[in-house]
Amino acid sequence: MSAPLAGLNVIEFAGLGPAPLAGQLLGDQGAQVIVIDRASGQTFDKEPNRRAKRSIALNLKHEQGIGLANILVSKADVLIEGFRPGVMERLGLGPDECMELNPRLIYARMTGWGQEGPLASTAGHDLNYLATTGALHAMGKAGEPPMPPLNLVADYGGGTMFLLFGILSAIYEREKSGMGQVVDGAMVDGVIAMMGLVHGQIGQGVWENKRQSNWLDGAAPFYRCYECNDGKFLSVGCIEPQFFAEFVNLAGLPEDFINQQMDKKAWPQMSAYIAGYLKSKSRDEWAGIFEGSDACVSPVLNFEEAARYQHNVARGNFVEINHVTQSAPAPRFSRSNGGVSSGPVVSGSDCDSILKEVGLESDEVARLKEVGAIT
């Protein structure tokens, strides 16, 4: 069976973070992804976000380099770029120019702050975007600075995933209108969109605006991590009463905890008791006790352990490419699954084959290399 996105042609302008992951995920599902790099010869064999892609290196400060980029754009379904607002316009590759060449083009833009607004042209990173959405304020321990959640939430949750949602929505709309459009993907927008549950609780007056004071931020004894006697940790996430009851019973905790579950005044004492109690065994001993139950308890694994974890192994959640353990393609489909079509390639290594596909003869390619349009 062909992959779900087989036949979709994507041009990705090389960058960092959310945009390359978007290109990789599209490539995993069968899209033909061409990265426009700045120079040839760079090795990416240890970078999963470069897999399932081909590469051409163009000098975008050279008139004929721009001309080659235009040829590729004219034949693409999707363009992905992750530069600050105005960069692509200054290159002559902004939405107006590209969509004049290709009116069906989905022009997908990935930034932190969005294409307009007072911060649009300023630098930022995941932590900054989280800070201004309200999300970071809720992360971490009471009385301590907020804790960065790696760069998963704004960069990849609010960024990559919403950019992909926008791209696929625009492709669907194009089937009806016949027209492409610009997708303005902003990490701050995506993070705010993911916060519906918290916003709803604020509206209901049940969310306290203090760190570690609510049932999802580490205050509740039934939704937090606990240290075991080997220095490793268990995650306990038994929110529903029946799951918390199973946790209490399997662990051998006092039965009156079950009736106190939603009594916030009892949480500090319960948490302290459970923290001391769970230090009586190792992480893996506790994991064995809870395994297969609905107590919602899981061992906190490091990256190497996660790749060996029985559930991940059974589902084939990890693959190894160039001795780098990384994700298998996700999500999965009943009929048309994709796959990792290729590992990362050296930048510029597909130049000749790509330009041949768009109609250039080998002597013209050689000339363009000689004048510096191809780097």
N, C-alpha and C positions, 0 to 999 in steps of 0.2 A: 504494500500500500504506500502511496506517496504521502509525505509528511503534510501536515495541515497547511503550511504556508509555502509549499512548493510553488514556484512560479512568481513569487513576490520578489521584486528587485529593490534592494535597499542600498543607498549610498550613505555611508557614515563618515563624517569628518573626524579624524582622530582627536581624541581628547581624553579626559580622565573621569572616573567615577560613574555616575548614573547612565550617561549616554552609551559608553561602551558595553555596559551590562545589558542595556536594551537591545543593542545590536546582536550581542551574543545569544540572548534568549530568542530573538527572531530567527537567527541562524540555526539554533538548535531545533526549531520547528520547521525547518526546510527552506526558509527564505535565502535568497542569494545575496549575501552581504559583501559589499566592496568597501574597504576602508581607504580613504584618501589620506595617506601619510605625508609628512613633510620631507622625509629623506629616506633613501634606501639603506638597507643593511642592518637595521636594528633588529635584535633578536627578542622575541616575546615568548619563548617556549615555556616559561614558568608562569604565564599570565592567563588564567582561564577565560577572562573576558575577551581575549583575542582569538578564541577558538571559533570554528565554523565560519571563518571569514577569509576573504582574499584581500590582497593589498596592492595598491598602486601608489607610487610616491610622486607627487606633483609639486612644482614650484608655483604657489599661488600668488607670488609677487611678479610672475612673468606672464605677459599677455597671452602667450600660447599655452601656458600651464592652466590659466583660467579657461581658455578655449577648450582644452581637454576635459576639464571639470564640467563645463557646460554640456559637452557631448554625453557624458555619463549621466548628468542630471536629466537630460532630455529623454533618456530611456528608462528612468527609475520610476518606481511606484512611491517610494518613501525616501525622504532625505532626513537624516538625523544630525543635528549639530548641538554642541554644548558650550558655546563661547558666550562671553558677556554680550549684552545687547549692543548692536552696532558693528560688531566685528565682521560678520558675514556681509553686511551692507557695504562696508569699506572695501572689501575684496571684490565687490561687484557680483556677489553670489547671494544677495538677500532674497527674501520671498518674492518681491516684485519681479526681479530679473529671472529667477528660476521658474516661476509659475507662468511667466510670459512664454518661456521656452516650452513648458510642459504644464498645461492647465489642469491636468489630472493629478499633479504632484501633491502628496501629503508632506508638508514641510514642518517637521517636528523639531521644536526648539526646547532645550533643557537648560534651565537656569535655577539658581537658588531663590532669587527674589522675584522673578518674572520679568516680562519685557518692559514694564513701565512701573512707576512708583518712585518715591524719593530714594530708595536704596537699590534700584534696578542696576545701576552701573558700578556698585561697590562690591568688593570681594567678600567672601563669606565661606563658611564650611558648615557641615551638618550641625555642629553644636550651636552655631549662631542662628541657623534657621529654626532649630528646636526652641531656642531661647525666646524668640519673638512670637511663637505660636501659643505659649503657655504650657506646652508639653514638658519642657525640661524642668520647669519649676516643681513638677510633681515627682521627679525621679531622684531617688537617693534617700538617705537616712535623715530623720529629723535632727535639726541642729547642725547638720553638715552641709557642705556645698552640694548642689545637684550633681548626679553622677552621669557622665557621658555613656549612652547605650551603644558603644562602638560607633559606627556610622551607618547603622542599619535603618534607622527610623526616617530621617529626612532624606539622605542621599538615595537610598534604595527603595524604601517604602513610599515616601511622599514624592520621590523623584522618578526613578525607573518605572515603578509599577503604574503610576498615573500617566507617565508619558506613553507607555504601551497601551494603556486603556484609551488614551486619546487617539493614538495612531489607528488602532483597530476600529474605534468608533467612526473615525473619519473615513476609513476604507469602506465601512458598511454604508455610510451616508453617500459616498461617491457612487456606489452602485445604483442609487436612486437619482442623484443629481447629475452625474457625469463630471463633476467638478472636484478638484482638490481643494485643500484649505490649509491654513497654518494652525498647528497645535502648539499652544503656549503652555509648556509644562513647567511649573514652578514648584520647588520643593516645599515652600511655605504653604502653598495652596493645598498640596497633597496631605501634609501633616494635619492641617486643620480639618480636612475632609475625613480623616480617619478618627477624629476625636468625638464622634457623635455620642458614644456611650457616656463619656465624661461630661460633655455639654448637657446631655439629658439629666444626669444626676445633679449637676449644678443647678439646672432649672427647677428640679424637684426639691432643692434645698437639702440634699443628702450627701453632698460632697464638701468636705472641709478643705479650705484653701491653704492647707499646711502639708508639708511633706510628711509621709509616713503616718497619715491620720485616717486613711480610707481602706476599703477592703481590697483594692487592687494595687496599692502602693507599698506593701510590706508591713502595714500596721496590723492586719488581721492575722491571727495565729494559723489560719487555714489557707493563707495565700502568701507564702514567703519561703525562704530557704533556711535550712538548719544545718549546722556543722555536726559531723559525726566524730567518733573517737579516733579516726585515722586522719583527721584534718580535711576530709573530703565532705561533700555536701549533698543533701537531698532537697529536691524541690517538692513542696507540698502545695497542691492547688485544688483542694476539695471544697469548692464554694457551695455547692448544693447540699442541703441538709443530709440527704441519704448518703452522699459520698463522704461527708465529714464524719457521719456516724460509723461508716465502714473503716475510715482511717483510725478513729478512736478505738474501735473494737480490735482491729488487727494489731495496732501498736500496743494495746493493753493500757491505754490511758484511762483516767477516771471517767466513769460514765456520765457524771454530771456536767462534763464539758459539752456534751451534746446539746443540752438545754440552754447552755450559756453561749452558744456559737455566735449569735448576733448581738450579744450584750457588749457594746464597745467598752464599757467600764471594766469588763473582765478581761479584755484582750491582753493588756500588759502582763497580768499575772499568768494567764494561760500560756502566752508566748514564752515567758521565762521558764515555766514548768516544762513545756514541751522541749525547749532548747536543752535543758539539762538532761531530760529523759532520753532524748535521741542520741546523746553522747555515750550511751551505754553500749552501743554497737557500731560496727563499721558501716560505711555507706553501702557496700555491697551486701552485707548481712541484712540491712533494712530493705534494700531493693529486692532481695529474694523473698522477704516476708510479704511485700506488697505486690509482687509481680503477678499479673493476670487479674488483679482486683480492680474495683471501681473506686479505690481510695484516692486516685489521682496523685500518686507519689511516683516520682521518677528520679533516678540518680543524675546529678549534675556531672556531665562528662566533659573532658577536654577534647580538643579536636581529633587527636589520635584515637581516643576511646570511642568517639562518636562514629568513626569510620568502621569500627569493629562491632558496634552494638547490634545485637541480633535482629532487631526489627529493621534497622537500616540495611543490614546485609540481606535480609529476606526480600526487601523491596528493591534492592539494587540502587539505593539512593546515592551512592558514590561511585565514581569511576576514577581511573588513574590514567593520566595523559602526561607523557614526558616526566614520569616519576613525581607528578603533582597530583595529590588526591583532591578531587573537586566534585561538584554536584553533577549528577546525571540530569538529563533534560527533564524539565517540569513545566507545566503539568502533563498528565498522561491522558491519552485518548483511547477510545475503544476500538477505533478502526485505523486511524492514520497517525500513528506515533512518529515523531521525528527521531533524531539521534545525533550523536556528535559526529558530524560528517568529516571533520578534519581538526587537527590540533592547530595551535598558533603557527603562523608563517612569518618568515622574515619580511620586514617592511619592504615594499616595492617588488617582491619576488614574483608577483603575478602580472606585472606591467605589460609584458609582451602579449600574453594570452588575452588579457582584458581588452587591450586596444585592437587586437585582431578581431575580437568579437564585435566591436563597434565599427569595423570597416576600415581600419588603418592598415596600410601595407607596411612591411618590415622596413623598407627604406625610409618611409616617413617617420616611423618610430625612432629609427637611428638618428635622423636629422633632429628630431625634437629632443633627444637625449644630448646631442652635440650642442644645441643652443641653450640648454639648461632648463627647458620647460619641464622635463622629466628629471627628477633628482636622484 
